[in-house]
Amino acid sequence: MFNTIGIVGVGLIGGSIALDAKSLGLTDRVLGFDRDGAALDKALQLGVIDKKGAGLDVGECDLVVVSTPVRSIPDVLRGVFERAKDGAIVIDVGSVKGAIVEGVMDFLRDGVYYVPVHPIAGIEKFGVDAAVKGLFRNAYCIITPYDGMDQNKAGAVCRFLEGLGMRIKFMDPGLHDEVFGFVSHLPHAIAYALVGLASRKGDNYRFIGGGFRDYTRIAASSEKMWSDIFLMNRTNLISSIDGFVDELLRLKGMIEEGDYDGLMDYLKKARLFKESLDG
């Protein structure tokens, strides 16, 4: 589909895109770009990329995938747009979209096409060592359109993402950040807070069971990635945290009052809703 793909930020997401694109015949060649030279060496050694690129010299690439931490994405995109060839498509895979899309409008140029995307896939591991084939199979991918987005190029991106196994949905960038501030960023914040609390309680609290371990699995994710996400989507995340605190206080009140019937009703409704989410 694309002769040459450039991956800027060869970690879990970028590396997994590279592996699938090559194994599924969606590209002939993958170039890797990363400020971390050791990560590029590792990516080449593992066969994730075919060649190391220099700086942001993406001029050979038909498709450029920017998968750096979200707060760096606008500056990286600016550099990519300055160096991309005419006809190239540029996508970013950040999990915050509003600020990125707004920033890109300042340096969009004719002949280079931008499509903002967010693959809803990932694991708590990070770095190129964590890249795997099949990470995106049956995962949703959100495209956040903007005024002036080239529909033909967006269609090409859709076909590429579908070739990786993803299911495409479209969502306004602002709505995207509101939704994912709740369904993704809030759970990570709660998991980090719960582990942080346990870490201050002493060694006796290391005797954790499966429930604590399963719930806090995502607190093993990259602190760099999630610090960037929390700060870049702070307004939506703070709103979600406030809502969660209110709900937790509601539950606390029923426990304090010994409201057995209220607790039964509350927990049952929560269980039934969770079952509906699981299909």
Backbone as CSV, one residue per row, in Angstrom:
resi,resn,N_x,N_y,N_z,CA_x,CA_y,CA_z,C_x,C_y,C_z
1,MET,0.822,-1.200,0.000,0.000,0.000,0.000,0.865,1.264,0.000
2,PHE,1.952,1.274,0.789,2.917,2.373,0.803,4.303,1.773,0.593
3,ASN,5.042,2.296,-0.378,6.362,1.735,-0.644,7.275,1.833,0.567
4,THR,7.300,3.026,1.174,8.174,3.252,2.325,7.391,3.936,3.429
5,ILE,7.452,3.369,4.623,6.816,3.956,5.800,7.908,4.403,6.764
6,GLY,7.744,5.588,7.320,8.637,6.075,8.356,7.947,6.031,9.701
7,ILE,8.614,5.460,10.688,8.090,5.410,12.053,8.935,6.349,12.907
8,VAL,8.336,7.418,13.402,9.039,8.370,14.264,8.634,8.068,15.706
9,GLY,9.566,7.494,16.463,9.251,7.008,17.802,8.990,5.511,17.743
10,VAL,10.067,4.721,17.756,9.949,3.273,17.532,9.821,2.574,18.890
11,GLY,8.618,2.666,19.466,8.331,1.998,20.727,7.286,0.927,20.531
12,LEU,6.427,0.743,21.533,5.399,-0.289,21.463,4.462,-0.085,20.275
13,ILE,3.850,1.096,20.171,2.858,1.327,19.124,3.527,1.446,17.763
14,GLY,4.525,2.328,17.656,5.204,2.490,16.373,5.849,1.205,15.900
15,GLY,6.495,0.483,16.822,7.130,-0.774,16.455,6.139,-1.834,16.035
16,SER,4.993,-1.898,16.708,3.968,-2.889,16.362,3.337,-2.571,15.012
17,ILE,3.159,-1.284,14.712,2.675,-0.905,13.378,3.677,-1.354,12.323
18,ALA,4.964,-1.139,12.589,5.994,-1.533,11.628,5.981,-3.043,11.384
19,LEU,5.907,-3.820,12.457,5.916,-5.277,12.314,4.735,-5.758,11.484
20,ASP,3.538,-5.259,11.789,2.348,-5.702,11.060,2.360,-5.210,9.622
21,ALA,2.775,-3.962,9.421,2.787,-3.425,8.054,3.671,-4.274,7.147
22,LYS,4.802,-4.717,7.679,5.701,-5.551,6.871,5.156,-6.965,6.702
23,SER,4.704,-7.567,7.799,4.270,-8.967,7.725,2.987,-9.120,6.923
24,LEU,2.159,-8.087,6.887,0.882,-8.160,6.164,0.979,-7.599,4.743
25,GLY,2.172,-7.232,4.312,2.371,-6.783,2.943,1.840,-5.394,2.660
26,LEU,1.773,-4.541,3.682,1.251,-3.183,3.487,2.347,-2.193,3.129
27,THR,3.589,-2.622,3.178,4.709,-1.770,2.794,5.875,-2.637,2.368
28,ASP,6.763,-2.043,1.580,7.980,-2.732,1.174,9.128,-2.491,2.143
29,ARG,9.087,-1.328,2.830,10.248,-0.954,3.637,9.818,-0.027,4.766
30,VAL,10.450,-0.188,5.915,10.165,0.671,7.074,11.456,1.330,7.536
31,LEU,11.422,2.664,7.617,12.528,3.430,8.172,12.165,3.833,9.603
32,GLY,13.138,3.812,10.498,12.904,4.186,11.885,13.623,5.471,12.245
33,PHE,12.940,6.317,13.008,13.503,7.583,13.469,13.245,7.688,14.965
34,ASP,14.290,8.004,15.717,14.131,8.100,17.162,15.325,8.856,17.725
35,ARG,15.076,9.723,18.722,16.182,10.437,19.357,17.069,9.493,20.163
36,ASP,16.506,8.350,20.542,17.245,7.347,21.302,17.944,6.402,20.324
37,GLY,19.242,6.623,20.125,19.975,5.799,19.173,19.975,4.336,19.539
38,ALA,20.014,4.037,20.844,20.004,2.638,21.279,18.691,1.968,20.903
39,ALA,17.586,2.722,20.980,16.283,2.156,20.595,16.264,1.838,19.106
40,LEU,16.863,2.699,18.295,16.930,2.424,16.853,17.799,1.206,16.572
41,ASP,18.924,1.106,17.256,19.785,-0.069,17.080,19.031,-1.344,17.438
42,LYS,18.288,-1.299,18.547,17.520,-2.468,18.976,16.430,-2.800,17.950
43,ALA,15.755,-1.761,17.423,14.694,-1.978,16.433,15.249,-2.633,15.178
44,LEU,16.450,-2.208,14.763,17.082,-2.809,13.586,17.491,-4.244,13.881
45,GLN,18.037,-4.473,15.062,18.462,-5.820,15.460,17.278,-6.783,15.508
46,LEU,16.127,-6.299,15.985,14.932,-7.148,16.111,14.173,-7.300,14.794
47,GLY,14.588,-6.567,13.768,13.878,-6.640,12.490,12.596,-5.840,12.458
48,VAL,12.428,-4.934,13.434,11.231,-4.090,13.457,11.296,-3.066,12.334
49,ILE,12.498,-2.533,12.067,12.700,-1.591,10.974,13.736,-2.168,10.022
50,ASP,13.761,-1.610,8.812,14.723,-2.067,7.806,15.950,-1.176,7.738
51,LYS,15.778,0.087,8.200,16.881,1.038,8.090,16.679,2.142,9.122
52,LYS,17.794,2.614,9.677,17.726,3.745,10.598,17.740,5.048,9.802
53,GLY,16.821,5.946,10.129,16.813,7.261,9.515,17.639,8.236,10.328
54,ALA,18.013,9.334,9.701,18.798,10.358,10.377,17.890,11.523,10.756
55,GLY,17.915,11.908,12.028,17.099,13.030,12.473,15.642,12.820,12.123
56,LEU,15.058,13.805,11.421,13.696,13.675,10.895,13.710,13.722,9.371
57,ASP,14.714,13.119,8.778,14.851,13.125,7.321,13.905,12.097,6.704
58,VAL,12.619,12.470,6.640,11.566,11.543,6.205,11.247,11.696,4.716
59,GLY,12.127,12.338,3.976,11.850,12.648,2.582,11.603,11.447,1.685
60,GLU,12.047,10.268,2.090,11.805,9.063,1.289,10.433,8.433,1.554
61,CYS,9.752,8.877,2.591,8.594,8.136,3.109,7.288,8.560,2.437
62,ASP,6.489,7.558,2.094,5.154,7.811,1.560,4.134,8.001,2.682
63,LEU,4.361,7.327,3.792,3.544,7.468,4.996,4.479,7.649,6.175
64,VAL,4.203,8.657,6.993,4.984,8.891,8.206,4.055,8.723,9.402
65,VAL,4.454,7.857,10.337,3.684,7.599,11.555,4.451,8.199,12.724
66,VAL,3.855,9.207,13.367,4.482,9.845,14.520,3.907,9.213,15.787
67,SER,4.772,8.549,16.546,4.316,7.819,17.732,5.209,8.133,18.929
68,THR,5.548,9.396,19.061,6.320,9.868,20.210,5.366,10.220,21.356
69,PRO,5.877,10.476,22.580,4.997,10.934,23.664,4.192,12.160,23.244
70,VAL,2.954,12.270,23.731,2.002,13.215,23.131,2.448,14.668,23.219
71,ARG,3.107,15.070,24.291,3.467,16.495,24.397,4.553,16.888,23.392
72,SER,5.279,15.910,22.862,6.295,16.212,21.849,5.728,16.167,20.431
73,ILE,4.529,15.630,20.264,4.002,15.385,18.919,3.877,16.662,18.093
74,PRO,3.333,17.781,18.606,3.243,18.974,17.747,4.584,19.424,17.186
75,ASP,5.633,19.456,18.009,6.948,19.867,17.511,7.506,18.855,16.519
76,VAL,7.293,17.570,16.792,7.769,16.545,15.864,7.041,16.667,14.529
77,LEU,5.729,16.880,14.592,4.964,17.036,13.351,5.461,18.231,12.548
78,ARG,5.784,19.319,13.219,6.308,20.487,12.512,7.576,20.111,11.731
79,GLY,8.484,19.398,12.387,9.706,18.978,11.715,9.443,18.018,10.573
80,VAL,8.477,17.125,10.754,8.127,16.178,9.695,7.550,16.907,8.491
81,PHE,6.663,17.862,8.731,6.064,18.604,7.620,7.105,19.391,6.842
82,GLU,8.113,19.887,7.520,9.162,20.643,6.827,9.964,19.757,5.891
83,ARG,10.045,18.462,6.203,10.940,17.572,5.458,10.218,16.555,4.577
84,ALA,8.907,16.419,4.723,8.168,15.406,3.962,8.089,15.777,2.489
85,LYS,8.063,14.763,1.658,7.961,15.004,0.221,6.522,15.299,-0.162
86,ASP,6.323,15.904,-1.315,4.976,16.157,-1.815,4.241,14.835,-2.007
87,GLY,3.007,14.803,-1.555,2.186,13.603,-1.666,2.231,12.706,-0.457
88,ALA,3.150,12.981,0.471,3.258,12.136,1.657,2.049,12.336,2.575
89,ILE,1.707,11.264,3.282,0.659,11.309,4.306,1.335,11.201,5.660
90,VAL,0.899,12.031,6.599,1.453,12.040,7.952,0.323,11.759,8.931
91,ILE,0.530,10.784,9.818,-0.441,10.513,10.870,0.277,10.551,12.210
92,ASP,-0.462,10.905,13.264,0.063,10.712,14.601,-0.877,9.777,15.340
93,VAL,-0.357,9.054,16.316,-1.149,8.044,17.020,-1.351,8.417,18.485
94,GLY,-1.254,9.713,18.798,-1.398,10.156,20.173,-2.794,9.921,20.722
95,SER,-2.879,9.706,22.047,-4.173,9.455,22.667,-4.840,10.728,23.167
96,VAL,-4.235,11.884,22.890,-4.875,13.187,23.064,-4.885,13.840,21.688
97,LYS,-6.021,14.368,21.255,-6.110,14.824,19.877,-6.358,16.318,19.733
98,GLY,-7.160,16.919,20.623,-7.575,18.294,20.411,-6.409,19.256,20.266
99,ALA,-5.503,19.271,21.222,-4.378,20.207,21.204,-3.443,19.920,20.033
100,ILE,-3.276,18.651,19.694,-2.392,18.300,18.582,-2.973,18.791,17.267
101,VAL,-4.255,18.494,17.025,-4.891,18.917,15.772,-4.877,20.438,15.659
102,GLU,-5.190,21.125,16.752,-5.186,22.585,16.732,-3.801,23.129,16.414
103,GLY,-2.778,22.536,17.000,-1.424,22.998,16.757,-0.965,22.775,15.329
104,VAL,-1.355,21.660,14.742,-0.927,21.332,13.384,-1.465,22.335,12.368
105,MET,-2.606,22.937,12.659,-3.192,23.875,11.704,-2.255,25.045,11.402
106,ASP,-1.314,25.334,12.305,-0.392,26.459,12.112,0.676,26.175,11.062
107,PHE,0.934,24.893,10.768,2.025,24.617,9.830,1.662,23.578,8.773
108,LEU,0.384,23.283,8.610,-0.009,22.452,7.466,0.456,23.112,6.169
109,ARG,0.897,22.316,5.230,1.295,22.893,3.952,0.736,22.073,2.806
110,ASP,0.544,22.732,1.684,0.012,22.064,0.501,0.938,20.931,0.086
111,GLY,0.322,19.820,-0.306,1.090,18.709,-0.833,1.460,17.664,0.187
112,VAL,1.305,17.976,1.486,1.536,16.990,2.549,0.236,16.874,3.324
113,TYR,-0.202,15.656,3.579,-1.565,15.409,4.061,-1.530,14.820,5.472
114,TYR,-2.306,15.423,6.354,-2.321,15.031,7.758,-3.645,14.371,8.114
115,VAL,-3.552,13.219,8.788,-4.738,12.506,9.271,-4.467,12.108,10.723
116,PRO,-5.187,12.688,11.695,-4.966,12.339,13.101,-5.713,11.074,13.488
117,VAL,-5.021,10.142,14.141,-5.632,8.861,14.507,-5.254,8.497,15.941
118,HIS,-6.045,7.605,16.531,-5.752,7.079,17.873,-6.121,5.606,17.916
119,PRO,-5.149,4.710,17.762,-5.435,3.270,17.901,-5.740,2.937,19.362
120,ILE,-6.854,2.270,19.597,-7.228,1.896,20.966,-6.637,0.518,21.237
121,ALA,-5.341,0.522,21.429,-4.616,-0.740,21.643,-3.368,-0.426,22.437
122,GLY,-2.913,-1.379,23.187,-1.700,-1.188,23.959,-1.656,-2.155,25.128
123,ILE,-0.500,-2.263,25.712,-0.290,-3.078,26.905,0.532,-2.246,27.872
124,GLU,0.705,-2.753,29.096,1.420,-1.968,30.094,2.923,-1.928,29.845
125,LYS,3.431,-2.798,28.967,4.856,-2.779,28.640,5.118,-1.670,27.624
126,PHE,6.379,-1.241,27.536,6.687,-0.151,26.620,8.093,-0.325,26.061
127,GLY,8.382,0.438,25.014,9.669,0.323,24.343,9.602,-0.644,23.176
128,VAL,10.615,-0.604,22.329,10.601,-1.421,21.122,10.624,-2.910,21.444
129,ASP,11.179,-3.287,22.599,11.183,-4.701,22.982,9.775,-5.248,23.152
130,ALA,8.820,-4.353,23.451,7.439,-4.783,23.677,6.625,-4.874,22.389
131,ALA,7.162,-4.386,21.269,6.425,-4.407,20.002,6.095,-5.846,19.594
132,VAL,4.861,-6.054,19.151,4.401,-7.394,18.783,3.537,-7.327,17.537
133,LYS,3.507,-8.417,16.808,2.561,-8.546,15.705,1.162,-8.816,16.264
134,GLY,0.164,-8.287,15.585,-1.219,-8.573,15.950,-1.784,-7.701,17.047
135,LEU,-1.048,-6.685,17.495,-1.522,-5.838,18.591,-2.838,-5.143,18.243
136,PHE,-3.048,-4.850,16.973,-4.199,-4.035,16.568,-5.362,-4.850,16.025
137,ARG,-5.230,-6.160,16.031,-6.286,-6.998,15.454,-7.580,-6.833,16.248
138,ASN,-8.650,-6.424,15.554,-9.991,-6.203,16.125,-10.061,-5.025,17.095
139,ALA,-9.020,-4.205,17.143,-9.045,-3.010,17.991,-9.726,-1.869,17.237
140,TYR,-10.349,-0.965,17.998,-10.890,0.241,17.390,-9.765,1.236,17.135
141,CYS,-9.959,2.057,16.119,-9.063,3.176,15.869,-9.929,4.400,15.589
142,ILE,-9.704,5.465,16.344,-10.474,6.688,16.198,-9.740,7.629,15.258
143,ILE,-10.442,8.107,14.244,-9.933,9.190,13.399,-10.678,10.457,13.789
144,THR,-9.934,11.548,14.040,-10.550,12.796,14.488,-10.428,13.833,13.365
145,PRO,-11.433,13.933,12.511,-11.348,14.813,11.335,-11.361,16.295,11.712
146,TYR,-10.870,17.111,10.806,-10.837,18.560,10.976,-11.217,19.195,9.644
147,ASP,-11.597,20.456,9.664,-11.962,21.167,8.438,-10.783,21.187,7.477
148,GLY,-11.017,20.723,6.270,-9.981,20.721,5.252,-9.219,19.415,5.133
149,MET,-9.515,18.429,5.984,-8.820,17.136,5.869,-9.140,16.507,4.523
150,ASP,-8.133,16.063,3.804,-8.315,15.463,2.488,-8.986,14.100,2.631
151,GLN,-10.177,13.979,2.055,-10.954,12.753,2.244,-10.338,11.558,1.522
152,ASN,-9.703,11.800,0.367,-9.066,10.688,-0.342,-7.884,10.132,0.448
153,LYS,-7.089,11.026,1.017,-5.950,10.578,1.818,-6.440,9.921,3.110
154,ALA,-7.504,10.466,3.696,-8.079,9.829,4.887,-8.565,8.424,4.552
155,GLY,-9.120,8.263,3.349,-9.549,6.936,2.916,-8.387,5.975,2.792
156,ALA,-7.253,6.471,2.295,-6.058,5.620,2.194,-5.576,5.203,3.577
157,VAL,-5.631,6.139,4.537,-5.246,5.814,5.912,-6.196,4.775,6.495
158,CYS,-7.489,4.947,6.231,-8.471,3.967,6.720,-8.157,2.578,6.192
159,ARG,-7.858,2.479,4.917,-7.559,1.165,4.330,-6.298,0.574,4.944
160,PHE,-5.308,1.409,5.214,-4.087,0.933,5.865,-4.388,0.418,7.266
161,LEU,-5.139,1.188,8.035,-5.469,0.780,9.404,-6.321,-0.482,9.412
162,GLU,-7.259,-0.563,8.482,-8.067,-1.779,8.371,-7.196,-2.961,7.969
163,GLY,-6.173,-2.702,7.152,-5.240,-3.756,6.798,-4.474,-4.288,8.000
164,LEU,-4.292,-3.425,9.007,-3.658,-3.854,10.259,-4.630,-4.606,11.164
165,GLY,-5.922,-4.615,10.779,-6.926,-5.338,11.555,-7.835,-4.465,12.393
166,MET,-7.726,-3.145,12.240,-8.486,-2.247,13.100,-9.867,-1.925,12.534
167,ARG,-10.752,-1.504,13.447,-12.101,-1.054,13.109,-12.155,0.455,13.286
168,ILE,-12.592,1.167,12.277,-12.471,2.618,12.230,-13.737,3.294,12.739
169,LYS,-13.549,4.304,13.591,-14.620,5.178,14.038,-14.145,6.624,13.890
170,PHE,-15.088,7.531,13.660,-14.764,8.947,13.530,-15.342,9.700,14.722
171,MET,-14.580,10.693,15.226,-15.019,11.438,16.390,-14.365,12.827,16.360
172,ASP,-15.123,13.844,16.728,-14.583,15.187,16.844,-13.406,15.193,17.835
173,PRO,-12.325,15.935,17.548,-11.158,15.906,18.441,-11.482,16.281,19.889
174,GLY,-12.312,17.312,20.085,-12.655,17.707,21.443,-13.455,16.651,22.173
175,LEU,-14.415,16.055,21.469,-15.201,14.980,22.073,-14.321,13.781,22.387
176,HIS,-13.404,13.490,21.488,-12.461,12.388,21.728,-11.745,12.579,23.068
177,ASP,-11.232,13.768,23.306,-10.456,13.997,24.527,-11.331,13.929,25.770
178,GLU,-12.581,14.371,25.647,-13.508,14.256,26.775,-13.800,12.794,27.085
179,VAL,-14.094,12.018,26.041,-14.430,10.603,26.226,-13.245,9.831,26.786
180,PHE,-12.066,10.002,26.188,-10.923,9.201,26.610,-10.297,9.725,27.903
181,GLY,-10.594,10.973,28.256,-10.239,11.433,29.586,-10.934,10.620,30.657
182,PHE,-12.110,10.103,30.321,-12.863,9.280,31.273,-12.558,7.793,31.122
183,VAL,-12.675,7.258,29.913,-12.610,5.793,29.762,-11.192,5.246,29.757
184,SER,-10.186,6.106,29.550,-8.807,5.628,29.488,-7.901,6.343,30.489
185,HIS,-7.898,7.663,30.449,-6.951,8.410,31.273,-7.315,8.324,32.755
186,LEU,-8.618,8.390,33.085,-9.040,8.260,34.484,-8.652,6.902,35.084
187,PRO,-8.932,5.769,34.439,-8.520,4.487,35.023,-7.012,4.400,35.287
188,HIS,-6.215,4.976,34.389,-4.775,4.969,34.636,-4.431,5.826,35.844
189,ALA,-5.062,6.987,35.974,-4.799,7.852,37.122,-5.174,7.148,38.423
190,ILE,-6.309,6.462,38.446,-6.753,5.757,39.649,-5.787,4.620,39.982
191,ALA,-5.352,3.883,38.968,-4.426,2.767,39.209,-3.111,3.279,39.788
192,TYR,-2.573,4.360,39.218,-1.336,4.926,39.753,-1.544,5.401,41.187
193,ALA,-2.688,6.056,41.465,-2.950,6.555,42.814,-3.074,5.414,43.821
194,LEU,-3.727,4.331,43.421,-3.900,3.195,44.323,-2.565,2.539,44.644
195,VAL,-1.723,2.380,43.639,-0.395,1.807,43.869,0.454,2.769,44.695
196,GLY,0.326,4.066,44.417,1.061,5.042,45.200,0.678,4.989,46.667
197,LEU,-0.617,4.839,46.936,-1.084,4.722,48.320,-0.526,3.458,48.972
198,ALA,-0.583,2.336,48.266,-0.058,1.073,48.807,1.434,1.178,49.100
199,SER,2.173,1.914,48.251,3.627,2.009,48.431,3.998,2.749,49.705
200,ARG,3.087,3.576,50.206,3.377,4.340,51.420,2.867,3.649,52.684
201,LYS,2.205,2.522,52.529,1.622,1.845,53.683,2.556,0.813,54.316
202,GLY,3.642,0.487,53.660,4.604,-0.432,54.261,4.562,-1.820,53.658
203,ASP,5.507,-2.649,54.088,5.705,-3.967,53.491,4.518,-4.898,53.662
204,ASN,3.755,-4.734,54.736,2.611,-5.630,54.932,1.600,-5.532,53.794
205,TYR,1.579,-4.400,53.101,0.613,-4.203,52.025,1.112,-4.748,50.690
206,ARG,2.223,-5.436,50.732,2.693,-6.132,49.529,1.986,-7.469,49.341
207,PHE,1.221,-7.920,50.337,0.507,-9.197,50.226,-0.782,-8.973,49.432
208,ILE,-0.621,-8.740,48.132,-1.770,-8.398,47.293,-2.321,-9.650,46.623
209,GLY,-3.616,-9.627,46.403,-4.264,-10.730,45.710,-4.464,-10.420,44.242
210,GLY,-5.180,-11.317,43.582,-5.387,-11.191,42.146,-6.164,-9.950,41.763
211,GLY,-7.137,-9.570,42.606,-7.940,-8.403,42.279,-7.103,-7.138,42.219
212,PHE,-6.277,-6.911,43.227,-5.404,-5.728,43.241,-4.424,-5.787,42.075
213,ARG,-3.863,-6.965,41.841,-2.872,-7.114,40.765,-3.506,-6.838,39.399
214,ASP,-4.692,-7.398,39.157,-5.354,-7.198,37.872,-5.750,-5.734,37.680
215,TYR,-6.296,-5.137,38.747,-6.792,-3.774,38.629,-5.672,-2.774,38.399
216,THR,-4.513,-3.026,38.996,-3.418,-2.058,38.921,-2.381,-2.412,37.859
217,ARG,-2.674,-3.387,37.009,-1.730,-3.787,35.964,-1.249,-2.576,35.157
218,ILE,-2.148,-1.668,34.833,-1.796,-0.554,33.953,-0.881,0.464,34.638
219,ALA,-0.723,0.362,35.968,0.209,1.257,36.651,1.664,0.900,36.358
220,ALA,1.895,-0.180,35.620,3.246,-0.535,35.176,3.585,0.100,33.831
221,SER,2.698,0.961,33.323,2.920,1.613,32.034,3.980,2.706,32.164
222,SER,4.391,3.236,31.018,5.457,4.235,30.965,5.050,5.524,31.678
223,GLU,5.842,5.929,32.672,5.549,7.173,33.383,5.716,8.390,32.480
224,LYS,6.630,8.337,31.513,6.798,9.445,30.569,5.548,9.607,29.715
225,MET,5.073,8.518,29.167,3.896,8.582,28.309,2.692,9.120,29.067
226,TRP,2.469,8.600,30.284,1.248,8.972,31.001,1.346,10.329,31.672
227,SER,2.533,10.770,32.058,2.676,12.151,32.527,2.293,13.121,31.412
228,ASP,2.760,12.841,30.204,2.416,13.683,29.061,0.911,13.696,28.810
229,ILE,0.301,12.521,28.831,-1.140,12.428,28.567,-1.934,13.169,29.638
230,PHE,-1.587,12.930,30.915,-2.330,13.580,32.004,-2.271,15.100,31.873
231,LEU,-1.101,15.650,31.554,-0.959,17.099,31.479,-1.572,17.668,30.206
232,MET,-1.480,16.944,29.100,-2.018,17.472,27.852,-3.538,17.433,27.833
233,ASN,-4.134,16.521,28.593,-5.601,16.423,28.651,-6.098,16.770,30.054
234,ARG,-5.427,17.680,30.722,-5.659,17.927,32.149,-7.085,18.369,32.451
235,THR,-7.677,19.234,31.610,-9.019,19.739,31.912,-10.031,18.600,31.943
236,ASN,-10.002,17.750,30.933,-10.933,16.622,30.887,-10.635,15.608,31.983
237,LEU,-9.361,15.368,32.255,-8.998,14.397,33.293,-9.413,14.901,34.674
238,ILE,-9.188,16.174,34.959,-9.595,16.722,36.257,-11.102,16.611,36.433
239,SER,-11.850,16.908,35.379,-13.304,16.762,35.443,-13.695,15.318,35.741
240,SER,-13.020,14.371,35.100,-13.308,12.952,35.326,-12.942,12.533,36.745
241,ILE,-11.805,13.027,37.254,-11.408,12.716,38.630,-12.435,13.264,39.611
242,ASP,-12.909,14.495,39.381,-13.930,15.074,40.253,-15.192,14.213,40.263
243,GLY,-15.605,13.754,39.080,-16.784,12.891,39.011,-16.585,11.581,39.743
244,PHE,-15.386,11.029,39.620,-15.090,9.766,40.306,-15.092,9.956,41.825
245,VAL,-14.497,11.061,42.294,-14.479,11.332,43.733,-15.906,11.459,44.266
246,ASP,-16.766,12.151,43.533,-18.166,12.274,43.953,-18.837,10.906,44.047
247,GLU,-18.567,10.047,43.069,-19.179,8.719,43.067,-18.624,7.860,44.203
248,LEU,-17.339,7.976,44.466,-16.731,7.230,45.562,-17.284,7.693,46.914
249,LEU,-17.503,8.985,47.041,-18.096,9.512,48.281,-19.536,9.035,48.450
250,ARG,-20.246,8.891,47.340,-21.604,8.346,47.403,-21.574,6.914,47.939
251,LEU,-20.651,6.112,47.419,-20.501,4.737,47.901,-20.056,4.729,49.366
252,LYS,-19.130,5.593,49.715,-18.658,5.697,51.100,-19.826,6.018,52.045
253,GLY,-20.711,6.908,51.614,-21.838,7.278,52.454,-22.747,6.100,52.765
254,MET,-23.006,5.260,51.764,-23.841,4.085,52.003,-23.174,3.120,52.975
255,ILE,-21.853,2.982,52.864,-21.120,2.095,53.779,-21.150,2.671,55.195
256,GLU,-20.911,3.970,55.311,-20.927,4.606,56.634,-22.285,4.447,57.319
257,GLU,-23.361,4.555,56.532,-24.713,4.499,57.089,-25.210,3.071,57.290
258,GLY,-24.408,2.093,56.871,-24.841,0.704,56.989,-26.046,0.396,56.128
259,ASP,-26.121,1.061,54.968,-27.292,0.942,54.080,-27.150,-0.308,53.215
260,TYR,-27.539,-1.461,53.774,-27.376,-2.731,53.063,-28.185,-2.759,51.769
261,ASP,-29.452,-2.361,51.843,-30.303,-2.387,50.649,-29.772,-1.437,49.580
262,GLY,-29.321,-0.263,50.016,-28.755,0.681,49.060,-27.511,0.141,48.393
263,LEU,-26.640,-0.492,49.187,-25.424,-1.093,48.633,-25.751,-2.202,47.646
264,MET,-26.679,-3.068,48.013,-27.080,-4.161,47.127,-27.567,-3.623,45.793
265,ASP,-28.409,-2.595,45.848,-28.956,-2.019,44.622,-27.846,-1.364,43.798
266,TYR,-26.966,-0.629,44.451,-25.873,0.072,43.769,-24.924,-0.912,43.089
267,LEU,-24.507,-1.933,43.847,-23.558,-2.904,43.300,-24.179,-3.743,42.192
268,LYS,-25.480,-4.061,42.329,-26.150,-4.829,41.284,-26.223,-4.040,39.987
269,LYS,-26.598,-2.758,40.089,-26.679,-1.930,38.885,-25.315,-1.806,38.222
270,ALA,-24.276,-1.658,39.042,-22.925,-1.574,38.489,-22.542,-2.880,37.796
271,ARG,-22.856,-4.004,38.438,-22.530,-5.307,37.847,-23.249,-5.505,36.520
272,LEU,-24.538,-5.180,36.462,-25.308,-5.373,35.243,-24.794,-4.482,34.116
273,PHE,-24.410,-3.238,34.460,-23.869,-2.354,33.436,-22.528,-2.873,32.928
274,LYS,-21.690,-3.378,33.840,-20.402,-3.950,33.416,-20.616,-5.141,32.510
275,GLU,-21.588,-5.987,32.804,-21.884,-7.132,31.954,-22.333,-6.681,30.576
276,SER,-23.096,-5.587,30.508,-23.535,-5.070,29.204,-22.356,-4.542,28.387
277,LEU,-21.344,-3.982,29.067,-20.150,-3.512,28.359,-19.359,-4.670,27.786
278,ASP,-19.361,-5.783,28.503,-18.607,-6.960,28.064,-19.323,-7.751,26.982
279,GLY,-20.553,-7.354,26.692,-21.312,-8.025,25.637,-21.873,-9.355,26.085
